[in-house]
Amino acid sequence: METRLGTVTALWRYPVKAMLGQRLRTADLTARGLAGDRRLALLDPDSGEFVTALQARLYQTVLRCGAALDETGDVRITLPDGAGTHSTAPEVDAVLSAYVGRPVTLAPAPAPASLFLGAPVHLITTATLKRLAAENPRGLAEPERYRPNLLIDTGGDGFVENDWIGSELRIGDDAVLRVVAGTPRCAIPTLVHGSLPRDPDALRVVTRANSMPARTGRDPEPIAGVYAEVVRVGTIAEGDPVRV
């Protein structure tokens, strides 16, 4: 017998790794996660490595850029000043390199599962955000700072998704996810995200309130949200029930 845990209240995909997410009303869940998620990334040609906002001295400004997949399959990129380009434009690498201040190339990203402890979908609950907001001197915990794919409204207050690890969740009629790990947090939530200002407490409150092993055998670390792998594909929409 299934038990209802909550409702999908928001969905995001991130067409370019480390850029702002694209809010969706519905999304196709594929074996690799939400369709179009982490499709592209910036490549540092000097190191041969993909850019992440963890390289804050060099690349934290990438978090101020927006990326949205359009109906043609192209990715539109918007810079903080409103200027834009798109992924198939001949000048895209030059525009992004000028913005970042060093040479970068827009390239296909590695599979999302390789980025997320082996699981491509990230969930966080309203209960977790409510607890983090209560612990934060600003009184806020914006979901965009924690970059989830799915925000689940569970009501209540507390890190309820910790108890989902190891469980299978049915979302809507068809999609099924298996929750495999907690989501470890680093400095990224503290950085400027689009119009959201820097918030050094965004990591401190997680560390203080919910440090635990992300998986069995790991050392405790600040956890907010969970990672899940895809068991069955389907369409996910705002308002879909989430059942265990």
PAZAPA-4460 file (N, C-alpha, C; in steps of 0.05 Angstrom, whole numbers, plus 32768, in hexadecimal, padded with zeros to 4 digits):
% residues 244
    n_x    n_y    n_z   ca_x   ca_y   ca_z    c_x    c_y    c_z   seq   type   mol
   8011   7FE8   8000   8000   8000   8000   8012   8019   8000     1      M     A
   800C   802C   7FEE   801C   8044   7FEC   8013   8059   8000     2      E     A
   8026   8069   8009   8021   807F   801B   8029   8099   800D     3      T     A
   8017   80AC   800D   801D   80C6   8001   8030   80D6   8013     4      R     A
   8046   80E0   8007   8059   80F0   8015   8056   810E   8011     5      L     A
   804C   8115   7FF9   804A   8131   7FF3   8043   8135   7FD6     6      G     A
   8049   814D   7FCC   8041   8156   7FB2   8058   8165   7FA4     7      T     A
   805C   815F   7F8B   8070   816F   7F7C   8067   818B   7F79     8      V     A
   8076   819E   7F84   806E   81BA   7F83   807E   81CB   7F70     9      T     A
   8096   81C1   7F68   80A6   81CF   7F54   80BA   81BB   7F47    10      A     A
   80C1   81C1   7F2E   80D4   81B1   7F1F   80E8   81C4   7F12    11      L     A
   8101   81BB   7F11   8116   81CA   7F03   8128   81B7   7EF4    12      W     A
   8131   81BF   7EDC   8148   81B2   7ED0   815D   81C7   7ECC    13      R     A
   8176   81BE   7EC8   818D   81CF   7EC6   819B   81C9   7EAC    14      Y     A
   8193   81D5   7E95   819E   81CD   7E7C   81BC   81D0   7E79    15      P     A
   81C7   81E4   7E88   81E5   81E7   7E89   81ED   81E4   7EA6    16      V     A
   81FF   81D1   7EAB   8209   81CD   7EC6   8214   81E7   7ED2    17      K     A
   820C   81ED   7EEB   8215   8204   7EFA   8207   821D   7EF4    18      A     A
   81F5   821D   7EE0   81E5   8235   7EDA   81CA   8232   7EE8    19      M     A
   81BA   8248   7EE9   81A0   8248   7EF5   818E   8234   7EE8    20      L     A
   817A   822A   7EF7   8168   8216   7EEC   8151   8222   7EDD    21      G     A
   8143   8210   7ECE   812C   8217   7EBF   8113   820B   7ECC    22      Q     A
   8101   821C   7ED6   80E9   8213   7EE3   80D6   8207   7ECF    23      R     A
   80CA   81F0   7ED5   80B9   81E2   7EC3   809E   81DC   7ED0    24      L     A
   8089   81D9   7EC1   806F   81D0   7ECA   806E   81B1   7EC9    25      R     A
   8079   81A6   7EB4   807B   8189   7EB0   8096   8182   7EA5    26      T     A
   809E   8169   7EAA   80B8   8160   7EA0   80B7   8142   7E9B    27      A     A
   80C5   813A   7E86   80C8   811D   7E81   80DF   8113   7E91    28      D     A
   80DA   80FE   7EA0   80EF   80F0   7EAF   80FA   80DA   7E9D    29      L     A
   8114   80DB   7E97   8121   80C7   7E87   8133   80B7   7E99    30      T     A
   8140   80A3   7E8E   8153   8092   7E9E   816A   80A3   7EA8    31      A     A
   8170   80BA   7E9B   8186   80CB   7EA3   817D   80E3   7EB4    32      R     A
   8164   80E3   7EBD   8159   80F9   7ECC   8145   8109   7EBC    33      G     A
   8140   8122   7EC4   812D   8132   7EB5   8139   8138   7E9A    34      L     A
   8128   8136   7E86   8131   813B   7E6A   813E   8157   7E68    35      A     A
   8156   8158   7E5D   8164   8171   7E59   8174   817A   7E71    36      G     A
   8174   816C   7E87   8182   8175   7E9F   81A0   8170   7E9C    37      D     A
   81B0   8185   7EA3   81CD   8183   7EA1   81D6   8179   7E86    38      R     A
   81C9   8183   7E71   81CF   817B   7E56   81EB   8185   7E4D    39      R     A
   81F1   819D   7E56   820A   81AB   7E4E   8219   81B4   7E66    40      L     A
   8233   81BA   7E62   8243   81C5   7E77   8259   81D6   7E6A    41      A     A
   8265   81E7   7E7A   827D   81F6   7E71   8296   81E5   7E76    42      L     A
   82A6   81E4   7E62   82BF   81D5   7E63   82D6   81E8   7E64    43      L     A
   82E8   81E4   7E77   8301   81F4   7E79   8315   81E7   7E67    44      D     A
   831C   81F3   7E50   832E   81E5   7E3D   834A   81E1   7E48    45      P     A
   8352   81F2   7E5C   836D   81EF   7E67   8370   81D6   7E78    46      D     A
   835B   81D1   7E89   835C   81BA   7E9A   834F   81A1   7E8E    47      S     A
   833D   81A6   7E7A   832E   8190   7E6F   8317   8187   7E81    48      G     A
   8311   8197   7E96   82FC   818F   7EA9   82E4   81A1   7EA5    49      E     A
   82CD   8196   7EAD   82B4   81A6   7EAC   82B3   81B9   7EC4    50      F     A
   82A9   81D1   7EBE   82A8   81E6   7ED2   8292   81E0   7EE6    51      V     A
   8298   81E5   7F00   8284   81E4   7F15   8286   81FE   7F25    52      T     A
   8270   8206   7F32   8271   821D   7F43   8282   8219   7F5C    53      A     A
   828A   8200   7F62   829C   81FB   7F78   82B7   8208   7F74    54      L     A
   82BD   820D   7F5A   82D6   821C   7F54   82CF   823A   7F56    55      Q     A
   82C8   8243   7F6F   82BB   825C   7F72   82CC   8274   7F68    56      A     A
   82E5   8273   7F6C   82F6   8289   7F64   82F4   828E   7F46    57      R     A
   82F1   8279   7F37   82F1   827B   7F1A   82D4   827C   7F0E    58      L     A
   82C2   826D   7F1B   82A9   8267   7F0C   828F   826C   7F1B    59      Y     A
   8290   8279   7F33   8277   827C   7F41   8263   828E   7F32    60      Q     A
   826D   829F   7F21   825B   82B1   7F11   8249   82A1   7EFE    61      T     A
   8250   8288   7EF8   823F   8278   7EE6   8224   8274   7EF3    62      V     A
   8222   8274   7F0D   8208   8270   7F1B   81F5   8288   7F17    63      L     A
   81FF   829D   7F0B   81EE   82B5   7F05   81E2   82B4   7EE9    64      R     A
   81EA   829F   7EDA   81E0   829C   7EBE   81C8   828A   7EBE    65      C     A
   81B5   828F   7EAC   819E   827E   7EA9   81A0   826D   7E90    66      G     A
   8195   8255   7E91   8195   8243   7E7A   817A   8236   7E78    67      A     A
   816F   8236   7E5F   8154   822A   7E5B   8154   821C   7E40    68      A     A
   814A   8203   7E41   8148   81F3   7E29   812E   81FB   7E1B    69      L     A
   812F   8202   7E01   8117   820A   7DF3   810B   81F3   7DE3    70      D     A
   80F5   81F9   7DD5   80E6   81E4   7DC7   80F6   81D8   7DAF    71      E     A
   810A   81E6   7DA6   811A   81DD   7D8F   8131   81CB   7D99    72      T     A
   8135   81C9   7DB3   814C   81BA   7DBD   8165   81CA   7DC2    73      G     A
   8163   81E4   7DBC   8179   81F6   7DC1   8178   8200   7DDE    74      D     A
   818F   8207   7DE9   8190   8212   7E04   8196   8230   7E03    75      V     A
   8184   823F   7E0D   8187   825C   7E0F   8196   8263   7E29    76      R     A
   81AB   8273   7E26   81BB   827B   7E3D   81B8   8299   7E41    77      I     A
   81B1   82A2   7E59   81AD   82BE   7E5F   81C1   82C7   7E74    78      T     A
   81D0   82DC   7E6E   81E4   82E7   7E80   81D6   82F9   7E94    79      L     A
   81E3   8300   7EAA   81D6   8311   7EBE   81CD   832C   7EB4    80      P     A
   81DB   8337   7EA0   81D3   8351   7E96   81BC   834F   7E81    81      D     A
   81B1   8337   7E7D   819B   8334   7E6A   81A4   832C   7E4F    82      G     A
   81BE   832F   7E48   81C7   8326   7E2E   81C6   8307   7E2D    83      A     A
   81C4   82FD   7E15   81C1   82E0   7E12   81CE   82D5   7DFA    84      G     A
   81D0   82BB   7DFA   81D9   82AB   7DE3   81CB   8290   7DE4    85      T     A
   81D2   827E   7DD2   81C6   8264   7DD3   81DB   824F   7DCC    86      H     A
   81D5   8236   7DD3   81EA   8222   7DD2   81F4   821C   7DB6    87      S     A
   81E5   8221   7DA1   81EE   821C   7D86   81F9   8234   7D78    88      T     A
   81FA   824B   7D86   8204   8264   7D7A   8223   8261   7D75    89      A     A
   822D   826A   7D5E   824A   8268   7D5A   825A   8277   7D6E    90      P     A
   824F   828C   7D7A   825E   829C   7D8D   825A   8294   7DAA    91      E     A
   824D   827E   7DAF   8246   8278   7DCB   825F   8275   7DDD    92      V     A
   8274   8268   7DD3   828C   8265   7DE4   8299   8280   7DE9    93      D     A
   8299   8291   7DD5   82A6   82AB   7DD9   8296   82BC   7DED    94      A     A
   827B   82BB   7DEB   826A   82CA   7DFE   826E   82C1   7E1A    95      V     A
   826E   82A6   7E1E   8271   829C   7E39   828D   82A0   7E44    96      L     A
   82A1   829D   7E33   82BD   82A2   7E3C   82C0   82BF   7E44    97      S     A
   82B4   82D2   7E36   82B6   82EE   7E3D   82A9   82F3   7E58    98      A     A
   8292   82E6   7E5C   8284   82EA   7E75   8294   82DE   7E8D    99      Y     A
   829E   82C6   7E89   82AC   82B8   7E9F   82C7   82C5   7EA4   100      V     A
   82D3   82D0   7E8F   82EE   82DC   7E91   8305   82C9   7E8C   101      G     A
   82FF   82B2   7E81   8313   829F   7E79   8307   828C   7E64   102      R     A
   8318   827F   7E54   830D   826E   7E3F   82FC   8257   7E49   103      P     A
   82E4   8253   7E3F   82D3   823C   7E45   82C5   8234   7E2B   104      V     A
   82BD   821B   7E2A   82AF   8210   7E13   8295   8202   7E1D   105      T     A
   827F   8208   7E10   8266   81FA   7E16   8266   81DF   7E09   106      L     A
   8263   81CA   7E19   8266   81AF   7E0F   8251   819D   7E1C   107      A     A
   824C   8185   7E10   823A   8172   7E1D   8244   816A   7E39   108      P     A
   8232   8169   7E4C   823A   8163   7E68   823B   8145   7E6B   109      A     A
   824A   813B   7E7F   8249   811F   7E86   822D   8118   7E90   110      P     A
   8226   80FF   7E90   820C   80F6   7E99   8207   8101   7EB6   111      A     A
   81EE   810B   7EBB   81E9   8116   7ED6   81EF   8102   7EED   112      P     A
   81EB   80E9   7EE8   81F0   80D5   7EFE   820D   80D6   7F07   113      A     A
   821F   80DD   7EF5   823B   80DE   7EFC   8242   80F6   7F0E   114      S     A
   822F   8109   7F0F   8233   8121   7F1E   8228   811F   7F3A   115      L     A
   8215   810D   7F3F   8204   810D   7F56   8205   80F2   7F66   116      F     A
   821D   80EA   7F6F   821E   80D1   7F7F   8211   80BA   7F71   117      L     A
   8211   80BA   7F56   8206   80A4   7F47   81E9   80A5   7F43   118      G     A
   81DB   80BC   7F48   81BE   80BE   7F45   81B8   80D9   7F38   119      A     A
   81A6   80DA   7F24   81A3   80F2   7F14   818C   8105   7F1D   120      P     A
   817D   80FF   7F31   8166   8110   7F39   816A   8119   7F55   121      V     A
   8165   8133   7F59   8169   813E   7F74   814E   8149   7F7E   122      H     A
   8146   8141   7F96   812D   8149   7FA2   8133   8157   7FBD   123      L     A
   8122   816B   7FC3   8123   8178   7FDD   8106   817E   7FE5   124      I     A
   8101   817F   7FFF   80E5   8183   8008   80E1   819F   8014   125      T     A
   80C8   81A8   8014   80C1   81C1   8021   80C7   81C0   803F   126      T     A
   80C5   81A8   804B   80CB   81A5   8067   80E8   81AB   806D   127      A     A
   80FA   81A1   805C   8116   81A7   8060   811B   81C5   805D   128      T     A
   8110   81D1   8049   8114   81EE   8044   8109   81FE   805C   129      L     A
   80F2   81F6   8066   80E7   8204   807D   80F9   8203   8095   130      K     A
   8105   81EB   809A   8117   81E8   80B1   8130   81F9   80AC   131      R     A
   813B   81F9   8094   8153   8209   808E   814D   8227   8091   132      L     A
   8136   822F   8088   812E   824C   808B   812D   8253   80A9   133      A     A
   8122   8241   80B9   811F   8247   80D5   813B   824A   80E3   134      A     A
   814F   823B   80D8   816A   823C   80E3   817A   8253   80D8   135      E     A
   8172   825F   80C2   8181   8273   80B4   817B   828F   80BF   136      N     A
   8190   829F   80C5   818A   82BB   80CF   817A   82CC   80BB   137      P     A
   817C   82C5   80A1   816B   82D4   808E   814E   82CB   808E   138      R     A
   8149   82B4   809A   812E   82A9   809A   8125   829E   8080   139      G     A
   8138   8298   806E   8133   828E   8053   8143   8276   804D   140      L     A
   8138   8265   803C   8147   824E   8030   813B   8249   8015   141      A     A
   8144   8258   8001   8139   8257   7FE6   8140   823D   7FD9   142      E     A
   812D   822F   7FCC   8134   8216   7FBF   8148   8219   7FA9   143      P     A
   8149   8230   7F9C   815C   8233   7F86   8179   8231   7F8F   144      E     A
   817E   8237   7FA9   819A   8235   7FB3   81A3   8217   7FB4   145      R     A
   8190   8205   7FB7   8196   81E9   7FBB   8192   81D9   7FA1   146      Y     A
   8189   81E6   7F8C   8189   81DC   7F71   817C   81C0   7F6E   147      R     A
   8163   81BC   7F78   8156   81A2   7F74   814A   81A0   7F59   148      P     A
   8144   8187   7F51   8133   8182   7F3A   8115   8183   7F42   149      N     A
   810F   8178   7F5A   80F4   8177   7F63   80F2   8183   7F80   150      L     A
   80DF   8195   7F84   80D8   819E   7F9E   80BE   8191   7FA6   151      L     A
   80BF   8182   7FBC   80A8   8172   7FC5   809C   8180   7FDE   152      I     A
   8083   8187   7FDC   8074   8193   7FF2   806A   817D   8004   153      D     A
   8076   817A   801C   806E   8166   802F   805F   8171   8046   154      T     A
   805E   818D   8048   8055   8199   8060   8069   8194   8076   155      G     A
   8063   819D   808E   8074   8198   80A5   808F   81A6   80A4   156      G     A
   80A1   819D   80B5   80BA   81AA   80B9   80CE   8194   80C1   157      D     A
   80E5   8194   80B3   80F9   8180   80BA   8104   8172   80A2   158      G     A
   8119   8163   80A5   8127   8156   808F   811A   813B   8089   159      F     A
   8101   813C   8080   80F1   8124   807D   80FC   8111   8067   160      V     A
   8109   811C   8053   8113   810B   803D   812A   80F9   8046   161      E     A
   8137   80FF   805D   814B   80ED   8067   8140   80D0   806A   162      N     A
   8126   80CF   8071   811A   80B4   8075   8112   80A7   805B   163      D     A
   8115   80B4   8045   810E   80A9   802B   8125   8098   801F   164      W     A
   813D   809B   8029   8154   808E   801D   814F   806F   801E   165      I     A
   8152   8063   8007   814C   8046   8004   8130   8040   7FFB   166      G     A
   811F   8054   7FF9   8103   8050   7FF1   80FF   8057   7FD3   167      S     A
   80E9   804B   7FC8   80E1   8053   7FAD   80C9   8065   7FAF   168      E     A
   80CA   807B   7F9F   80B5   808F   7F9E   80A7   808E   7F83   169      L     A
   808C   808D   7F84   807D   808F   7F6B   8073   80AC   7F69   170      R     A
   8079   80B8   7F52   8071   80D4   7F4E   805D   80D5   7F37   171      I     A
   8045   80DF   7F3D   8031   80DF   7F28   8028   80C2   7F22   172      G     A
   8022   80BD   7F09   8017   80A3   7F01   802D   808E   7EFB   173      D     A
   8043   8097   7EF0   8056   8084   7EE5   8072   8085   7EF0   174      D     A
   807D   809D   7EF5   8099   80A0   7EFC   809F   8094   7F18   175      A     A
   80B5   8085   7F19   80BE   807A   7F33   80DC   8080   7F36   176      V     A
   80E2   808A   7F4E   80FE   8090   7F56   8106   807F   7F6E   177      L     A
   811F   8078   7F6F   812A   806A   7F88   813D   807E   7F95   178      R     A
   8138   8085   7FAD   8149   8098   7FBC   8161   8089   7FC6   179      V     A
   8179   8092   7FBE   8191   8083   7FC4   81A5   8091   7FD6   180      V     A
   81A2   80AB   7FDB   81B6   80B9   7FEB   81AC   80D4   7FF3   181      A     A
   81B6   80DE   800A   81B2   80FA   8011   81C3   810B   7FFF   182      G     A
   81BC   8125   7FFD   81CA   8138   7FEC   81DE   8148   7FFC   183      T     A
   81F8   8142   7FF9   820C   8151   8008   820D   816E   7FFE   184      P     A
   8212   8180   8010   8213   819D   800A   8230   81A8   800C   185      R     A
   8236   81BA   7FFA   8250   81C7   7FF9   824A   81E5   7FFB   186      C     A
   825C   81F5   7FF0   8259   8213   7FF2   8246   821E   7FDD   187      A     A
   823E   820E   7FCA   822E   821A   7FB4   8214   8228   7FBE   188      I     A
   8205   821D   7FD1   81ED   822C   7FDA   81F3   8248   7FE5   189      P     A
   820C   824D   7FEE   8213   8267   7FFA   8218   827C   7FE5   190      T     A
   821B   8274   7FCC   8223   8287   7FB7   820C   8296   7FAB   191      L     A
   8211   82AC   7F9D   81FC   82BA   7F8F   81F0   82A8   7F7A   192      V     A
   81D5   82A6   7F7A   81C7   8297   7F65   81B4   82AA   7F58   193      H     A
   81BA   82B3   7F40   81A9   82C6   7F32   81A5   82DF   7F43   194      G     A
   818C   82E5   7F4A   8185   82FC   7F5B   8188   82F7   7F79   195      S     A
   818D   82DD   7F80   8190   82D7   7F9D   81AB   82DF   7FA6   196      L     A
   81AD   82EE   7FBC   81C8   82F7   7FC6   81D7   82E0   7FD3   197      P     A
   81F0   82E6   7FD8   8201   82D3   7FE6   81F5   82CE   8002   198      R     A
   81F7   82B5   800C   81EC   82AE   8026   81FF   8299   8033   199      D     A
   8213   82A3   8042   8226   8291   804F   8219   827D   8062   200      P     A
   8201   8283   806C   81F4   8271   807F   81E6   825A   8071   201      D     A
   81E3   825A   8057   81D5   8245   8048   81E2   822A   804C   202      A     A
   81FC   8229   8050   820A   8210   8056   820C   820B   8074   203      L     A
   8211   8220   8083   8214   821D   80A0   81FC   8210   80AD   204      R     A
   81E4   8219   80A4   81CC   820E   80B1   81C8   81F1   80AB   205      V     A
   81CF   81E8   8093   81CD   81CC   808C   81E1   81BC   809D   206      V     A
   81F9   81C6   809F   820E   81B8   80AF   8205   81B5   80CC   207      T     A
   81F9   81CA   80D7   81F1   81CA   80F3   81D8   81B8   80F7   208      R     A
   81C6   81B8   80E4   81AC   81AC   80E8   81A9   818F   80DE   209      A     A
   81B9   8188   80CA   81B5   816D   80BE   81CF   8162   80B2   210      N     A
   81E2   815C   80C2   81FA   814E   80BA   81F7   8130   80BE   211      S     A
   81FB   8121   80A9   81F8   8104   80A9   8207   80F8   8091   212      M     A
   820C   80DE   8091   8218   80D2   8079   8204   80D3   8062   213      P     A
   820D   80DB   804A   81FC   80DB   8032   81F5   80BE   802A   214      A     A
   8208   80AD   802E   8204   8090   8029   8211   8080   8040   215      R     A
   8209   8068   8043   8216   8057   8057   8234   8055   8052   216      T     A
   8244   8059   8066   8261   8057   8063   826F   8071   805F   217      G     A
   8260   8087   8059   826C   80A1   8056   826D   80AF   8071   218      R     A
   827F   80C3   8073   827F   80D3   808B   8268   80E6   808B   219      D     A
   825F   80F0   80A3   8249   8104   80A4   8251   811D   8094   220      P     A
   823D   8128   8087   8241   8141   8078   8226   8150   8077   221      E     A
   8226   816A   8071   820D   8178   8071   81FB   816E   805A   222      P     A
   81E2   8167   8061   81CF   815A   804E   81B6   816B   804D   223      I     A
   81AD   8171   8035   8193   817E   8030   8188   8173   8016   224      A     A
   8173   8163   8018   8168   8156   8000   8173   813A   7FFC   225      G     A
   816A   812E   7FE7   8173   8112   7FE0   8177   8110   7FC2   226      V     A
   8187   80FC   7FBB   818B   80F4   7F9F   817B   80DA   7F99   227      Y     A
   8172   80D8   7F81   8162   80C0   7F7A   816A   80B7   7F5E   228      A     A
   8168   809D   7F5A   816C   8091   7F3F   8151   808B   7F33   229      E     A
   8150   8088   7F19   8137   8084   7F0B   8131   8066   7F09   230      V     A
   811A   805E   7F13   8111   8042   7F11   80FE   803F   7EF9   231      V     A
   80ED   8053   7EF5   80DA   8052   7EDF   80D6   806E   7ED5   232      R     A
   80D8   8071   7EBB   80D5   808C   7EAE   80B7   8093   7EAE   233      V     A
   80B2   80AD   7EA8   8097   80B7   7EA6   8097   80D5   7EA5   234      G     A
   8080   80E1   7EA6   807D   80FE   7EA7   8077   8107   7EC3   235      T     A
   8084   811C   7ECC   8080   8128   7EE6   8075   8144   7EE2   236      I     A
   8061   814B   7EF3   8055   8166   7EF1   8051   8172   7F0C   237      A     A
   8051   818D   7F0D   8049   819A   7F26   802D   818F   7F2F   238      E     A
   802B   818A   7F48   8012   8180   7F53   8010   8162   7F55   239      G     A
   8024   8154   7F49   8024   8137   7F4A   8028   812D   7F67   240      D     A
   8019   8119   7F6F   801E   810D   7F8A   8038   80FD   7F8A   241      P     A
   8045   80FD   7FA1   805D   80ED   7FA6   8056   80D8   7FBB   242      V     A
   8059   80BE   7FB3   8052   80A9   7FC5   8069   8096   7FC9   243      R     A
   8069   8089   7FE0   807E   8075   7FE6   8071   805A   7FE8   244      V     A
***
